[in-house]
């Protein structure tokens, strides 16, 4: 699709969508969102980019092959699950670390659950882009 | 395979020597067990394998399995030694040695297994490894075809065999073979005895090539000669015989057992002897005499008397010794002269003296002349045949005829090429290197040694084997060269006379047989047509199920869904349906109307872009429903997926020509209504039944205190049910990669 307006608009929109997708992922534990929704949102950004500027540009902007991203996501999710083994817990048991926690405040919660969610994000993101790019190039 | 012996007799280096030493070590181990077995001990080793099913890695060494093990590992060692020279410098020798060793180990596992499941595993392993061996010369199409034929015939028998073993295990309540045998007559009185017997025999008869399944065995001669020597003397084809012998104590003695084995065995023995005499190819002739031996062994297993069992054990050993020896001799002749045709061979005796001696010793044993073990075997055969209470004439007649023919074949194979005629011009035969005559001479001399000192064999192997076969001590008859003037002796004399006559006139007989056999249908001829038919059928049914039309795939999928639901409802009865419309608000109604409108538009439009948009409306309507019922996560996901699907579909669809005018299809309409109705019915039924809130309550109560999350949906996804989610994302990746691969493949295809 050769439209200057869409192309210029996309440059900004895609970036915003990407940032927003991280936000959606991170807030997922307490508010609507999460890795799955985040991954979909992020993928939408690149799909838009591919439609406006072509898949070649979109691939160049992504730098990495989308299927590689998906595989990394799967690996990260698995590692997050295996991490529990270090503490003798069952597979995929969440491990938590509260940085700077006090009596009243929990501080900054970090967990393998978040790492797992990042894995889900990458899987969804990578898989959808794999599919969309291939389709776009095919037709 | 012209060209004489390999000039480099050093063989194949380490790959040639290591297997020989390995097999030799196994043989030595089994020899070390002989004293214990001769003292009527039984050695059993077992390791739990699948304890929940009571299946063990159990191995049993008794007389029967030790006899087989010694033959397998002993002949295996000599064959490996022989092959090292026979195939010296062959580029794929390592592969050959691997297959042969693997086959030998499978065979050993088979005869030592004391568990039905374990037995079956080794049974199939022998089928697979023998397939590799028969098809070793894979450049030749004939070799591939014949290997596949052997695989299919024995594999099909193997399936029946498996069914038989499972029934057997169910009937006797254990998979342990010694356990089943210990139950005595229980199996024979079991209601499932007949089906078990039929299935097991289907397996053993195909494996041991009994008529009418015999056709694969001569074809298997496409294998290199050492393989034939190994597979058709003591191993592969004896596997079926072994299983029948192993089950003998538990299953023999009934009329069905007696008559099935006797008739199949006798017919195979006589039929195969006639076929053997017809052959002009030495190896083919030997292949048919193997069939004769298998028939004879089966014939004896049909009986129960001590004579028959002793005859079985003796003939088993005799046959393995002379047959392996003769096959190896034929391999020597083949390499030396470049032919295996009897008509093109002669006068080899002086040029290949050692080979000729080995051949003569083996042939005399095969023909049953004294003082060879073959003579004792034959005497016992007759004694065993006469001891058959029911039909001595039939059994003795079959034995007499097949023995006489065997004598004639022994003359054709091992006497004529060496001591008659002269070397045809163009051949320059030489003596074989020692590695190649060592095997035949050792095996053939053993036939003479055991014939002169039968006691050696009697105590060490025959008695324990007969105990395994009958389950009783003291049933074995004595092996003697001179048993006095009795009926077997007269029968022996008759055999010699008849056999020498057959030999004298074998050329004329062959012509007669040729005519006779033209008339008999041969399954081998139908084999290729059968395979072609099978392939044609497979193609036809694949095209029927996978016709490449998306419409028919979707039709089948939805038909299955609708039929599944409706049939279930039909069987379980209609669920209780209570629809309460009192709390429906205007927003619910309007969302429903919007969705329905979208669906209707998608049905009637013939513009693709309108159709996609209409489907988008349906998706958004559903997302709105999620929002109304406060499921924001699901709604967001639905909206995003909907957006992406529209993009994806649009990319594809916009390139396609516009839709043909929508026409009414009654079948599709009926199916749509059926699917819609059944899914709605199910949903209403689900809503009507009281909701079980236990899980909801649990997640609500624990989500924050235990998982530190307030968004229950996400906490379930990434924490409570993280393993499920992991499985799902794995599926997502696999789906994406598969679709990617498919798209890539078609594109490459287009470029061509």
Boltz contact constraints between the chains, C-beta under 6 A:
constraints:
  - contact:
      token1: [A, 28]
      token2: [B, 714]
      max_distance: 6.0
  - contact:
      token1: [A, 29]
      token2: [B, 709]
      max_distance: 6.0
  - contact:
      token1: [A, 29]
      token2: [B, 711]
      max_distance: 6.0
  - contact:
      token1: [A, 29]
      token2: [B, 714]
      max_distance: 6.0
  - contact:
      token1: [A, 30]
      token2: [B, 710]
      max_distance: 6.0
  - contact:
      token1: [A, 30]
      token2: [B, 711]
      max_distance: 6.0
  - contact:
      token1: [A, 31]
      token2: [B, 711]
      max_distance: 6.0
  - contact:
      token1: [A, 32]
      token2: [B, 632]
      max_distance: 6.0
  - contact:
      token1: [A, 32]
      token2: [B, 633]
      max_distance: 6.0
  - contact:
      token1: [A, 34]
      token2: [B, 714]
      max_distance: 6.0
  - contact:
      token1: [A, 37]
      token2: [B, 636]
      max_distance: 6.0
  - contact:
      token1: [A, 37]
      token2: [B, 637]
      max_distance: 6.0
  - contact:
      token1: [A, 40]
      token2: [B, 640]
      max_distance: 6.0
  - contact:
      token1: [A, 47]
      token2: [B, 647]
      max_distance: 6.0
  - contact:
      token1: [A, 70]
      token2: [B, 733]
      max_distance: 6.0
  - contact:
      token1: [A, 74]
      token2: [B, 733]
      max_distance: 6.0
  - contact:
      token1: [A, 77]
      token2: [B, 726]
      max_distance: 6.0
  - contact:
      token1: [A, 92]
      token2: [B, 722]
      max_distance: 6.0
  - contact:
      token1: [A, 92]
      token2: [B, 723]
      max_distance: 6.0
  - contact:
      token1: [A, 94]
      token2: [B, 719]
      max_distance: 6.0
  - contact:
      token1: [A, 113]
      token2: [B, 718]
      max_distance: 6.0
  - contact:
      token1: [A, 113]
      token2: [B, 719]
      max_distance: 6.0
  - contact:
      token1: [A, 116]
      token2: [B, 718]
      max_distance: 6.0
  - contact:
      token1: [A, 116]
      token2: [B, 722]
      max_distance: 6.0
  - contact:
      token1: [A, 117]
      token2: [B, 718]
      max_distance: 6.0
  - contact:
      token1: [A, 120]
      token2: [B, 729]
      max_distance: 6.0
  - contact:
      token1: [A, 123]
      token2: [B, 729]
      max_distance: 6.0
  - contact:
      token1: [A, 123]
      token2: [B, 732]
      max_distance: 6.0
  - contact:
      token1: [A, 123]
      token2: [B, 733]
      max_distance: 6.0
  - contact:
      token1: [A, 127]
      token2: [B, 732]
      max_distance: 6.0
  - contact:
      token1: [A, 127]
      token2: [B, 733]
      max_distance: 6.0
  - contact:
      token1: [A, 127]
      token2: [B, 736]
      max_distance: 6.0
  - contact:
      token1: [A, 130]
      token2: [B, 736]
      max_distance: 6.0
  - contact:
      token1: [A, 130]
      token2: [B, 740]
      max_distance: 6.0
  - contact:
      token1: [A, 131]
      token2: [B, 736]
      max_distance: 6.0
  - contact:
      token1: [A, 131]
      token2: [B, 739]
      max_distance: 6.0
  - contact:
      token1: [A, 134]
      token2: [B, 740]
      max_distance: 6.0
  - contact:
      token1: [A, 134]
      token2: [B, 743]
      max_distance: 6.0
  - contact:
      token1: [A, 135]
      token2: [B, 648]
      max_distance: 6.0
  - contact:
      token1: [A, 135]
      token2: [B, 651]
      max_distance: 6.0
  - contact:
      token1: [A, 136]
      token2: [B, 651]
      max_distance: 6.0
  - contact:
      token1: [A, 138]
      token2: [B, 743]
      max_distance: 6.0
  - contact:
      token1: [A, 138]
      token2: [B, 747]
      max_distance: 6.0
  - contact:
      token1: [A, 139]
      token2: [B, 651]
      max_distance: 6.0
  - contact:
      token1: [A, 139]
      token2: [B, 652]
      max_distance: 6.0
  - contact:
      token1: [A, 139]
      token2: [B, 655]
      max_distance: 6.0
